[in-house]
Structures are given as C-alpha cells and as structure tokens.
Amino acid sequence: MSSPTGPASGLPVRMPRPRQPGRHRRPEPAAAPLGAPPLVLAVPGTPDDGARRLAEELVSIARSEMPGLDAQIGFLDGDGEEYPQLEAVLTRAAQENPERLRQAAEAAKALADEAAEAIAAAEAAGEVVDEVPPIPTVPTDGPAAVVVPLLAGPDSAQLRRIRQAVMGSGSAAELTDVLGPHPLLAEALHVRLSEAGLARADRARLFTVATAADGIILATVGGEEAAQAGGITGMLLSARLAVPVMAAALDEDGAVVRVAEQLRSAGSARLALAPYLIGPEVSAELITAAAEEAGCAAAEALGEYPAVGKLVLAKYAAAQGITLQQPSPAMR
C-alpha cells in the first residue's frame, strides 16, 4: 500500500545524494520554500501496480532534486483506497492549505527569532555582524497544489479530465503544461531505442548495431494535435540518430501504418516504433499491436527514466517561480 504522499513503509525511497567534496562537486539542490504547495502528479490510464511503482519512482526523483518537497500522487481513475483519486487528493490539499500556511508562518517566525538572537549575542560579544541571514518569506495565498500531468504530449481528452478534476475539487490548484516537447525526452527516446538494439547508443563511438533502424515512428496518443506536437521532439531525436523520424497517433485509425508507408517510400528499410509515452496512458498491448501492424520492432515506453522525474519537478518549479539548475541532455 502507498499513501497519497509517497511510498508506504518498506518500499525504497530515493534519498538526496551526499554532497561531494572538491571544486567540481555537484551544487546543492534547491530546497522547497516554506509554505510551498504540494506537487500532485496526475496519473492517467488504468491504475495498477506498475503505474503506481512508476509514479512513486518519479516523485522520489523529484524529492531527491528538491529536499523538503511535498510530492503526492493522484490517479485519474483511482478507486479512492489503493489508488488515490486525483480529485480527492486535491480536495484534501485544499482543506489542509490553511494549516500548511499557518505552520510555515510559525517556522519563518522561529527562524527570524533565532537570527535576531544570534545577532544580538554576537554584538554583545563585540563581534561585527557583516551579513544578516535571509529570513524566508511565507506566501499568504496561492494555489493549494500544483498539478503536473504525467503526459509527454498534449492528449486533449486526458487533459480535459484533469482540468475537470481540478475544478471539481474546489482546490484552486494550478495545472502545468505537459512534459514535452523537451530535449531530455529526445534523450530518453534514444536510450530506450538503444536498449532495444534499435539505435546506436553513441554516435561518437561509431560502433554499429546490426538491427539499428533507419526510420523511426514516434508513437503518441491524443490524435493529430499530439502527433504534430510530437514532431518537435521527433526532430530532436532525428538530429541525435541521423535518421528520419515521423510522429503518428496510436489512437488515430491507420496513422501508424500510413507513417510506416511514408518512411519506406522515402527509402527507410528497417523501421522502429518509439513510444513517445510515459507508460500508463495506454496498454502495452496497444503498442505491440501497432508495431506488428506496421511491420517493425518497438522500444519500451519512457517509464521511470530519470529525466522524466526531473521534468516533473521543472514544471512544478516554473509554476512556483523557483530556479533550478537546468539539466542538460547527454551528448550522443
């Protein structure tokens, strides 16, 4: 069992990495500000153990990148018990919001009092106080939660349902954009293709893969709008692999086959299907069936690739005006 705020006791929790010594140590991650609203990850699709493990891993990554972050999970089709329903999670966040702000204000006052006492003690000892530590400010209003959709692209049907859950909760929660397009997602797609033996892992090393594809079908969900948006990440992936990449919507009849025919007509002989999906949005059987229909192999969905968790946090941070160290895609 898991709670809305994270894994239950006994499940692994990703902890912040210890600070490395030396000049080239990794910068300390930005801590969550006092009174910051919770990040609520909105998970589409049919809830199951796999979707829960994936969501818990992604929020664990987000917590490790921002210590003190309150990250919760809400399932669009949750049952209210094992899989907390998104609307219920947001309703509870709205109910807890006044108490959260009150506790944050008390914590800020305690910090201010400690700083004042330390300064007074230093001055009484004849020391010169050159720098006064900053006292954190606490918001008096703002959203009760920041909702991040677990979607790589603009699936209008799923986004409509997420908006309805936000409005139905009465929480005045803030809804962010979907995760893509982004260079880190192109990197994740590249990694998944290479893991399946469908792409070279590193162009710089110039080793060959006998099964490497010379044309990629970027599989999305959300109809033509999602396919067009996926084309941006497709261009980034094409630049990494130096092969043509075309997007097609799994939920649009015949779209994957049409794109496969276009790629073959353009000279691509070995095709591969790269799911531009986090995972819970559609069943694995649908991806397999689409690949079989197009006559090609398929890579795994993006899943818990670390960059996905970092993008979830980046959406939250942008909504809250928090500056993060920007992750850079690995050079391939």
C-alpha positions in Angstrom: 0.0 0.0 0.0 1.1 3.5 -0.7 -0.1 6.8 0.7 -1.0 9.9 -1.4 2.2 11.5 -0.2 4.6 8.7 -1.2 5.6 5.1 -0.9 4.5 3.1 2.1 6.9 1.8 4.7 9.1 -0.9 3.3 9.3 0.5 -0.2 12.6 2.0 -1.4 12.7 5.8 -1.2 15.3 7.8 -3.3 17.2 9.9 -0.8 19.2 13.0 -1.6 22.8 12.3 -2.7 25.6 13.1 -0.2 27.5 16.3 -1.1 30.7 15.5 -2.9 33.9 17.3 -1.8 36.1 19.4 -4.1 35.8 22.2 -6.5 33.7 20.2 -9.0 31.2 18.9 -6.6 27.5 18.8 -7.6 25.7 22.0 -6.5 23.3 21.5 -3.6 19.7 21.2 -4.8 17.3 24.0 -4.1 15.1 23.2 -1.1 11.4 23.6 -1.2 10.4 27.1 0.1 8.5 27.3 3.4 4.8 27.1 2.7 5.2 25.8 -0.8 2.2 23.9 -2.1 2.4 20.2 -2.8 3.3 18.8 -6.2 0.5 16.5 -7.3 1.4 14.1 -10.1 -1.8 13.4 -12.2 -1.5 9.8 -13.5 -3.8 8.9 -16.4 -4.7 5.4 -17.5 -5.9 2.4 -15.7 -4.4 2.2 -12.2 -2.3 -0.9 -11.4 0.8 -1.8 -9.5 3.1 -0.9 -12.5 1.6 2.6 -12.8 1.9 3.1 -9.0 5.5 2.0 -8.9 6.3 4.3 -11.9 4.6 7.3 -10.3 6.3 6.6 -6.9 9.7 6.4 -8.6 9.1 9.7 -10.4 8.0 11.6 -7.3 11.0 10.1 -5.5 13.3 11.6 -8.1 11.6 14.9 -7.7 12.0 14.8 -3.9 15.7 14.0 -4.3 16.2 17.0 -6.5 14.3 19.3 -4.1 14.6 18.4 -0.4 11.5 19.1 1.6 9.2 18.9 -1.4 5.7 17.5 -0.6 5.0 15.3 -3.7 1.8 13.4 -3.9 0.1 11.1 -6.5 -3.4 11.3 -7.8 -4.9 8.8 -10.3 -7.5 10.0 -12.8 -9.3 6.6 -12.4 -8.3 5.9 -8.9 -10.5 3.8 -6.6 -10.0 6.1 -3.5 -8.2 3.5 -1.5 -5.2 1.7 -3.0 -5.0 4.2 -5.8 -5.9 7.7 -4.5 -8.3 9.6 -6.9 -6.9 12.9 -8.2 -10.0 14.9 -7.3 -9.9 13.6 -3.7 -6.2 14.3 -3.3 -6.8 17.9 -4.5 -9.8 18.3 -2.2 -7.7 17.2 0.8 -4.9 19.6 -0.3 -7.4 22.5 -0.2 -8.6 21.5 3.2 -5.0 21.3 4.6 -3.9 24.5 2.9 -4.7 27.0 5.8 -2.9 24.8 8.3 0.1 24.4 6.0 0.4 28.1 5.6 0.0 28.6 9.4 2.8 26.2 10.2 5.0 27.7 7.6 4.4 31.2 9.1 5.3 29.9 12.6 8.5 28.3 11.2 9.5 31.5 9.5 8.9 33.5 12.7 11.1 31.0 14.7 13.9 31.4 12.1 13.7 35.1 12.4 13.8 35.0 16.2 16.8 32.7 16.1 18.6 35.0 13.7 17.8 38.0 15.9 19.1 36.3 19.0 22.3 35.2 17.2 22.9 38.7 16.0 22.3 40.2 19.5 24.6 37.7 21.1 27.4 38.4 18.5 27.0 42.2 19.0 27.1 41.8 22.8 30.4 39.9 22.4 31.8 42.8 20.5 31.7 41.0 17.1 30.9 42.8 13.9 27.9 41.3 12.1 28.7 41.9 8.4 25.9 39.7 7.0 22.4 39.1 8.2 21.0 35.7 7.2 17.9 36.0 4.9 14.6 35.3 6.5 12.3 33.2 4.4 9.0 34.8 3.4 5.9 32.7 3.5 3.0 33.1 1.0 -0.3 34.2 2.4 -2.2 32.8 -0.6 -1.6 31.0 -3.8 -2.6 27.5 -5.1 -3.4 24.8 -2.7 -1.4 22.4 -5.1 0.4 22.4 -8.3 -0.8 19.6 -10.6 1.7 18.1 -13.1 0.1 15.9 -15.8 2.1 12.7 -16.4 1.9 13.2 -20.1 4.6 13.6 -22.7 2.3 15.4 -25.2 -1.0 17.2 -25.3 -3.6 14.5 -25.0 -6.6 16.7 -25.1 -9.0 14.0 -23.7 -6.8 13.3 -20.7 -6.1 17.0 -20.1 -9.8 17.7 -20.2 -10.4 15.2 -17.5 -7.5 16.5 -15.4 -9.0 20.0 -15.6 -12.4 18.7 -14.6 -10.8 17.0 -11.5 -9.1 20.3 -10.6 -12.3 22.3 -10.9 -14.4 19.6 -9.2 -12.0 19.5 -6.2 -12.6 23.2 -5.4 -8.9 23.4 -4.5 -7.9 26.3 -6.8 -4.9 24.1 -7.8 -2.6 25.3 -10.6 -2.3 23.0 -13.6 1.0 23.0 -15.5 1.7 22.1 -19.1 2.6 18.6 -20.2 6.2 17.4 -20.0 7.1 17.8 -23.7 8.5 18.8 -26.1 11.9 18.8 -24.5 15.5 17.7 -25.4 15.6 15.4 -22.4 12.7 13.4 -23.8 14.6 13.0 -27.1 17.5 11.7 -25.0 15.1 9.3 -23.2 13.7 8.0 -26.5 17.3 7.5 -27.8 18.2 5.5 -24.7 15.0 3.3 -25.0 15.8 2.6 -28.7 19.4 1.7 -27.9 18.3 -0.6 -25.1 16.1 -2.5 -27.6 19.0 -2.7 -30.0 17.3 -0.4 -32.5 19.7 2.5 -32.4 23.4 3.1 -31.7 23.9 4.1 -28.1 26.6 6.7 -29.0 27.2 8.2 -32.4 30.6 9.4 -31.3 31.9 5.8 -30.8 30.9 4.8 -34.3 30.1 1.2 -33.5 27.3 -0.4 -35.5 24.2 -2.2 -34.4 23.0 -4.8 -36.9 19.4 -4.2 -36.1 19.6 -0.3 -35.9 16.6 1.3 -37.5 16.9 3.7 -40.4 13.5 5.2 -39.8 11.6 5.9 -36.6 7.9 6.1 -35.9 7.2 8.3 -32.9 4.1 6.9 -31.4 1.9 9.3 -29.5 -1.7 9.5 -28.1 -4.0 12.4 -28.4 -4.8 12.4 -32.1 -3.4 14.7 -34.7 -2.7 17.5 -32.3 -0.4 15.2 -30.2 1.3 13.9 -33.4 2.1 17.5 -34.5 3.5 18.4 -31.1 5.5 15.2 -31.0 7.1 16.2 -34.3 9.2 18.8 -32.4 10.7 16.1 -30.1 10.9 13.9 -33.3 13.2 16.5 -34.9 15.5 16.5 -31.8 15.6 12.7 -31.9 16.3 12.7 -35.7 19.3 15.0 -35.0 20.6 12.6 -32.5 20.2 9.5 -34.6 20.7 11.0 -38.1 17.7 9.1 -39.4 14.2 10.3 -40.3 11.6 10.4 -37.5 7.9 10.9 -38.1 5.1 11.0 -35.5 1.9 9.1 -35.6 -1.0 8.9 -33.1 -1.8 5.4 -31.8 -5.4 6.4 -31.2 -6.0 7.5 -34.8 -7.0 4.7 -37.1 -4.4 3.7 -39.6 -2.0 6.5 -38.7 1.0 4.3 -37.7 0.7 2.2 -40.9 0.5 5.4 -43.0 3.6 6.8 -41.5 5.4 3.5 -41.9 4.5 3.5 -45.6 5.8 7.1 -45.9 9.1 6.2 -44.4 9.5 3.1 -46.6 8.6 5.2 -49.6 11.4 7.6 -48.7 13.9 4.8 -48.5 13.8 3.5 -44.9 14.1 -0.3 -44.9 14.3 -1.0 -41.2 11.7 0.8 -39.1 11.3 1.0 -35.3 8.4 2.3 -33.2 9.4 4.6 -30.3 6.6 5.2 -27.8 6.5 8.9 -27.0 4.6 7.9 -23.9 5.4 7.7 -20.2 3.6 4.4 -19.8 0.3 4.5 -18.0 -1.5 6.3 -20.8 -2.1 3.2 -23.0 -1.7 -0.5 -22.6 1.5 -2.2 -23.7 -0.7 -4.5 -25.9 -1.7 -1.4 -28.0 1.9 -0.5 -28.6 2.8 -4.1 -29.6 -0.2 -4.4 -31.9 0.7 -1.1 -33.6 4.3 -2.2 -34.2 3.1 -5.6 -35.6 0.7 -3.8 -37.9 3.5 -1.6 -39.2 5.8 -4.5 -39.5 8.5 -3.2 -37.2 10.0 -3.7 -33.7 9.2 -1.4 -30.8 11.1 0.1 -27.9 9.8 0.4 -24.4 7.9 3.5 -23.2 9.9 6.2 -21.4 8.9 5.0 -18.0 10.9 6.0 -15.0 13.8 7.4 -17.0 15.4 9.9 -14.6 14.9 12.9 -16.9 11.2 12.3 -16.7 11.2 12.9 -12.9 13.4 16.0 -13.4 10.9 17.4 -15.9 8.0 16.8 -13.5 9.9 18.9 -10.9 10.9 21.5 -13.5 7.2 22.1 -14.3 6.4 22.5 -10.6 9.3 24.8 -10.1 8.4 27.0 -13.1 4.9 27.4 -11.8 6.2 28.4 -8.4 9.0 30.7 -9.7 11.7 28.5 -8.2 15.0 28.5 -10.1 16.5 25.1 -10.6 19.9 24.0 -12.0 18.9 23.2 -15.6 19.6 19.5 -16.5 21.4 19.1 -19.8 20.7 16.2 -22.2 23.7 13.8 -22.6 25.6 14.1 -25.8 25.2 11.2 -28.1 
